[in-house]
Every structure is written in C-alpha cells, then in structure tokens.
Amino acid sequence: MSLTQLRPSPQHAAPPRKPGRTKLWLYRFDTKTIPYVFIAPFFVLFAIFGLFPIVFNAIVSLRNWRLDDPTRTGWAGFANFSKLFGDSDFWNALFNTFGIFILSSVPQLIAALIIASLLNRKLRATTFWRIGILLPYLTPVVASTLVFSVFFARDNGMANWFLSLVGFGHDHPLDWRAEKWSSWIAIATMVNWKWIGYNALLYLSAMQSIPKDVYEAAAVDGAGPWRQLWQITVPMIQPVVVFTVILSTIGGLQLFNEPMMFDENPAAASGGSAGQFQTIAQLIYKVGWKDLNLGYAAAMSWALFLIILIVAGVNALLTKRIGGDR
C-alpha cells in the first residue's frame, strides 16, 4: 500500500474550527473600540478645558455678575452686549487693536515671504541662518517685551539714539508711550520681531516643495526674482499663506502681553495714561479682574470672538482672491 493511499482524502478532512465567542468579542473590541479609546483623551480634555469654558462664558455674558457685590446677580439678557455700542472705552480699545494689528501683520507677513525666498536660494551656512531667524520666536514674550521697553525708553532708549543720528529728537526726545502712533509702532515692532522668523520658516517649508524646473522656466522667459516671488511662489504656497494670515489675525486681535508689559504701570492694564494703546484683551482683563464686572467682560470676550471670526474669514477670502485661488 502506497503512502498516497494512507493519506485522508480532502473530502474527509476536518472542517476548520470556528473562533469562540471570547476571541470574536476581543477581535471586534480591538478593531472597532480601541481606536476610539485612543482618541478619547483629546475630546475629554477639550470638553473640560475648551468647550465648557466657552459655554460657561456665554452664560456669564447674559447675566449681571459682579464679584464685589454678590447681591447684584441675575439674568441680564443682551443688556451687556447693548452696553458695548455706547462704551467709548470699548471702541477706543477696538481702534487701538486694529491699528496695532495692521502695523504688525502686514509688514510681518511680507517680510517673512521675502526672507523665506532668500533662504530658499543656495546660501552658505544655510542652517545657521534658518536657526538664527527662529531665535526671536524662542525668546519668552515677557523677556523680549521688557528689553524692547528699555529700547523705546524716552530718555536713555536706543530708539531715540538712532533717531538722533539722523537729526530727530535732539532737544525733545520722543516719548514712545505718549501718542497713539508712536506706541502702536513700538508694540508692532515687538510683535514683528518675534513672529517674522516663525512665519518665514513656514513659507520656506512650503517653498521647498515647489519644483525647481518652474523657476528655471520662468527665468528663461525673463522673469526676475521679484516677479517669480509674487507670480509663482505665492500662488503655489497659497494654503500656507492663508494659514499664516488667519493665525496672525487671531494673534493680532488677541494682543495682550506686549501692550501689557510696555505700559509703565502694567498692573493697571490701562494701556497708557489715556488708553492710547489699550487693546481689547487688556480692556477685558481690566473690566473683569480690576472692575470685577465678570458679566460685562464676558460679553466683551464674545464680541471679540465674533470680530475675529469675521476678520479672519475676510482676510482668508481676500488672500485667496489675490493669489488667484489656485
């Protein structure tokens, strides 16, 4: 008898065992439940530290809530929001916020584009230059703002010393904190110094993905570096440009640390002797924790939230239109 005859025929082979209920349940748990368990911590933390404060702040904005007088609490409806339209301090802070935002965001993004374009070329010590432009971003905001406060000092500041070299302010040094335009320029300089390098590296990382053949073809057609930057580079990195525009809009309209530390009396949060550089974030802090009117401060914060949404949306739309929406 041969070995072939001893082997069982396929017709009589034992059927495969079905997995048990325990193994089947573990398999389903591993494939369908475990992924949600892994991502659950983010949503739990967001609900506790993100969603709950937003909802609670909305409730506070609709109430009369004063810490100095607990008896004056109750439902106010939209009275806190109606009060904003006639509040001169709110409109002054809004004007200051937009002024500083324009002076900081527009030069900041343009300078970042130009620097990124230069770093995208063949340079010696490329790593050194890329790390160098990021150093201001790594510097703590409080430390850099205190240094700039000394830089823009009235009597012994280096800013007035530079102006004196070109014939300005010999007899009457400029008091950078005294006027709107001068304080806006000083604060915008602090913001630009910190964020230009960060945005430049974002643009540079996007420029690295553009094929070199595109620039070579443009050079053959007679396009110079400046024309290549605005007609080739910017349209091709448009998503990153839109991202930085939205990011700078959010940060610029929430500006707090720089004007706070630039003030000679930061604890007052008054933004100068006459509120000449007080931002909305400073005013919210002052109304909520100095005047102890939490209901009105919450209404201001929601007004700021809506303003940021509108301005960020408009800026993103304009950026897409300017870039050709490519």
Salt bridges, closest charged atoms under 4 A:
ASP68 OD1 - ARG66 NE 3.05
ASP155 OD1 - ARG154 NH1 2.75
ASP291 OD2 - LYS286 NZ 3.76
